[in-house]
Amino acid sequence: MIRLVTFDGDDTLWDFDASMRSRLQQVLEMLWAELPGTEELTVERLIDTRARVASELEGRVIDLKAIRLAAFERSLEEIGRPDPQLAARLTAAYLRDAQLEAFPEAKRVLGRLSRRSTVGVITNGDNDPARVGLEVDFVLNAPRVGWAKPDPRIFTLAMRRAGVEPGESVHVGDSLREDVGGAMGAGMWAVWLNRRDVDNRTGVRPDAIVAGLDELLPVIEQLDRAARAERPASS
């Protein structure tokens, strides 16, 4: 029986991508006004640089604010305008007004799931679902617990928090590597939320795929039946 359902936060329960792009554009406009000649920097270039920096720091830095600062520093270095103080100001501006909105179906789906299972959030960020009007039983933020997805220890901590076994647990998220791979590494069932119909070019194979949270409830029921069928073999 499925007794725990956990969710990623960014781009799973709330629209982080839209918020991030809007804030990066505002930061760029601030930069262009303060430092002429930096117009070669674009939102897409900032996103690419941040991804490279995060990959380099993986396993050593899990504070996303520190990674964002390092990414702004790198972006300025790459255009020949290194300035740590400016990078710090850009980071502060980016973090100042992080407006987030939950996906329209998120509240309804969480409410229905909470009637039958413990519901939690496992996020590598430091956002709280309550900020966007979502209620869950617990939240595990990587910077606070010391482990970041895909480290299986953060998923194991969630199961311990709920008092359940791996076969009784499902994790839902948009990242094949961090969410699906991490959860399966901890023995959980894993559902890939693939809103943009992205091709899976990895070796990670989720237990189920949904295009939106509205498709999740029947999938949970299917996994629940599978979990019950597997119980005699695992006992």
C-alpha positions as CSV (number, residue, x, y, z in Angstrom):
1,M,0.0,0.0,0.0
2,I,1.3,3.5,-0.8
3,R,1.4,5.4,2.4
4,L,3.8,8.2,1.5
5,V,3.8,10.5,-1.6
6,T,6.6,13.1,-1.9
7,F,7.0,15.8,-4.4
8,D,9.7,18.0,-5.8
9,G,8.9,21.7,-5.5
10,D,10.4,23.8,-8.3
11,D,8.6,23.2,-11.6
12,T,6.7,20.3,-10.1
13,L,4.3,22.0,-7.6
14,W,5.1,25.6,-8.5
15,D,6.3,27.4,-11.6
16,F,9.9,28.2,-10.8
17,D,11.0,28.5,-14.4
18,A,8.8,31.5,-15.1
19,S,9.8,33.2,-11.9
20,M,13.5,32.6,-12.6
21,R,13.4,33.9,-16.1
22,S,11.5,37.1,-15.0
23,R,14.0,37.8,-12.3
24,L,17.0,37.1,-14.5
25,Q,15.7,39.6,-17.0
26,Q,15.3,42.2,-14.3
27,V,18.9,41.5,-13.1
28,L,20.2,41.9,-16.7
29,E,18.4,45.2,-17.1
30,M,20.0,46.4,-13.9
31,L,23.4,45.2,-15.1
32,W,23.1,46.8,-18.5
33,A,22.3,50.1,-16.9
34,E,25.1,49.9,-14.4
35,L,27.8,48.4,-16.6
36,P,27.4,49.3,-20.3
37,G,28.9,46.8,-22.7
38,T,27.5,43.8,-21.0
39,E,24.6,43.3,-23.4
40,E,26.1,40.1,-24.7
41,L,24.8,38.5,-21.5
42,T,21.3,37.0,-22.0
43,V,18.8,35.1,-19.9
44,E,19.7,31.9,-21.7
45,R,23.4,32.5,-21.3
46,L,22.9,33.1,-17.5
47,I,20.9,29.9,-17.3
48,D,23.6,27.9,-19.1
49,T,26.4,29.3,-16.9
50,R,24.5,28.5,-13.8
51,A,23.9,24.9,-14.9
52,R,27.7,24.5,-15.5
53,V,28.6,26.0,-12.2
54,A,26.1,23.8,-10.3
55,S,27.5,20.7,-12.0
56,E,31.1,21.7,-11.0
57,L,30.0,22.3,-7.4
58,E,27.8,19.3,-7.0
59,G,28.6,17.3,-3.9
60,R,30.5,20.2,-2.4
61,V,27.9,23.1,-2.3
62,I,24.2,22.5,-1.8
63,D,23.2,26.1,-0.9
64,L,21.4,27.3,-4.0
65,K,22.0,31.0,-3.1
66,A,25.8,30.3,-3.0
67,I,25.5,28.5,-6.4
68,R,23.6,31.5,-7.8
69,L,26.3,33.9,-6.5
70,A,29.1,31.7,-8.0
71,A,27.2,31.7,-11.3
72,F,26.9,35.5,-11.5
73,E,30.6,35.7,-10.7
74,R,31.4,33.3,-13.5
75,S,29.2,35.2,-15.9
76,L,31.0,38.4,-15.3
77,E,34.4,36.7,-15.6
78,E,33.5,35.1,-18.9
79,I,32.8,38.5,-20.5
80,G,36.0,40.0,-19.1
81,R,34.3,42.1,-16.4
82,P,35.0,40.3,-13.1
83,D,33.5,42.1,-10.1
84,P,32.7,40.0,-7.0
85,Q,30.9,43.0,-5.4
86,L,28.7,43.5,-8.4
87,A,28.0,39.8,-8.5
88,A,26.8,40.0,-4.9
89,R,24.5,42.9,-5.7
90,L,23.1,41.0,-8.7
91,T,22.4,38.0,-6.5
92,A,20.7,40.1,-3.9
93,A,18.5,41.6,-6.6
94,Y,17.6,38.2,-8.0
95,L,16.6,36.9,-4.5
96,R,14.8,40.0,-3.4
97,D,11.4,39.4,-5.0
98,A,11.0,35.7,-5.8
99,Q,7.3,35.6,-6.8
100,L,6.2,32.0,-7.2
101,E,2.8,30.6,-8.2
102,A,1.6,27.1,-7.7
103,F,0.4,25.2,-10.7
104,P,-3.4,25.4,-10.9
105,E,-4.0,21.7,-10.2
106,A,-1.5,21.3,-7.4
107,K,-3.7,22.3,-4.4
108,R,-6.5,20.0,-5.6
109,V,-4.2,17.0,-6.2
110,L,-2.4,17.4,-2.8
111,G,-5.7,17.7,-1.0
112,R,-7.0,14.4,-2.5
113,L,-3.7,12.6,-1.8
114,S,-3.6,13.8,1.8
115,R,-6.8,11.9,2.5
116,R,-5.1,8.6,1.9
117,S,-1.3,9.1,2.4
118,T,1.3,11.3,4.1
119,V,2.3,14.0,1.7
120,G,5.7,15.7,1.7
121,V,8.0,17.9,-0.3
122,I,11.7,17.1,-1.0
123,T,13.4,20.1,-2.6
124,N,17.0,21.2,-3.2
125,G,15.8,24.8,-2.7
126,D,14.7,26.6,0.3
127,N,11.2,27.5,-0.7
128,D,8.2,26.6,1.5
129,P,5.0,25.3,-0.1
130,A,3.0,27.5,2.3
131,R,4.4,30.5,0.3
132,V,2.2,29.4,-2.6
133,G,-0.8,28.3,-0.6
134,L,0.0,24.6,-0.5
135,E,-0.3,22.4,2.6
136,V,1.8,19.3,3.1
137,D,2.7,17.2,6.1
138,F,6.5,18.0,6.0
139,V,9.1,19.7,3.9
140,L,12.8,18.6,3.5
141,N,15.0,21.4,2.2
142,A,18.4,20.3,1.1
143,P,20.3,23.3,2.6
144,R,18.7,22.5,6.0
145,V,19.2,18.8,6.1
146,G,22.6,18.7,4.5
147,W,21.8,16.3,1.6
148,A,20.6,17.2,-1.9
149,K,18.8,15.1,-4.5
150,P,19.8,12.8,-6.0
151,D,21.5,11.7,-2.8
152,P,19.3,8.8,-1.6
153,R,19.8,9.9,2.0
154,I,17.3,12.8,1.7
155,F,14.7,10.3,0.4
156,T,15.4,7.9,3.2
157,L,15.0,10.7,5.7
158,A,11.5,11.4,4.2
159,M,10.5,7.8,4.7
160,R,11.8,7.8,8.2
161,R,9.8,11.0,8.9
162,A,6.7,9.2,7.7
163,G,7.5,5.9,9.3
164,V,7.1,3.9,6.0
165,E,9.1,1.4,4.0
166,P,10.5,2.2,0.5
167,G,7.9,0.0,-1.2
168,E,5.1,2.1,0.4
169,S,6.6,5.3,-0.9
170,V,6.3,7.3,-4.2
171,H,8.2,10.4,-5.3
172,V,7.1,12.7,-8.0
173,G,9.3,15.2,-9.8
174,D,10.4,16.8,-13.1
175,S,14.1,15.8,-13.0
176,L,15.0,12.3,-14.3
177,R,18.3,12.5,-12.5
178,E,17.5,14.2,-9.3
179,D,14.0,13.1,-8.6
180,V,13.5,9.8,-10.4
181,G,17.1,8.5,-10.1
182,G,17.4,9.7,-6.6
183,A,14.1,8.2,-5.4
184,M,14.7,4.8,-7.1
185,G,18.2,4.8,-5.6
186,A,16.5,4.9,-2.2
187,G,14.1,2.1,-3.2
188,M,11.0,4.3,-3.7
189,W,8.6,4.2,-6.6
190,A,9.3,7.1,-8.9
191,V,7.0,9.1,-11.2
192,W,8.4,11.5,-13.8
193,L,6.5,14.7,-14.4
194,N,7.2,15.5,-18.0
195,R,5.2,18.6,-18.7
196,R,7.1,19.6,-21.9
197,D,7.1,16.1,-23.5
198,V,10.9,15.9,-23.3
199,D,12.6,12.8,-24.8
200,N,14.2,10.6,-22.2
201,R,17.8,10.3,-23.4
202,T,19.1,8.9,-20.1
203,G,19.4,5.5,-18.7
204,V,16.9,6.3,-15.9
205,R,13.6,4.6,-16.3
206,P,10.7,5.9,-14.1
207,D,7.9,3.6,-12.9
208,A,5.4,6.0,-14.5
209,I,5.3,9.2,-16.5
210,V,2.6,11.9,-16.3
211,A,2.3,15.1,-18.4
212,G,0.6,17.0,-15.5
213,L,-0.4,16.6,-11.9
214,D,-4.0,15.9,-12.9
215,E,-2.8,12.6,-14.3
216,L,-1.2,11.5,-11.0
217,L,-4.1,10.1,-9.0
218,P,-4.8,7.1,-11.2
219,V,-1.1,6.4,-11.5
220,I,-0.8,6.3,-7.7
221,E,-3.7,3.8,-7.6
222,Q,-1.8,1.7,-10.1
223,L,1.4,1.8,-8.1
224,D,-0.6,1.0,-5.0
225,R,-1.9,-2.2,-6.6
226,A,1.7,-3.0,-7.7
227,A,2.9,-2.4,-4.1
228,R,0.3,-4.7,-2.7
229,A,1.1,-7.4,-5.2
230,E,4.8,-7.2,-4.3
231,R,4.3,-7.4,-0.6
232,P,4.1,-11.2,-0.3
233,A,7.4,-11.6,-2.2
234,S,9.2,-9.0,0.0
235,S,7.9,-10.3,3.3
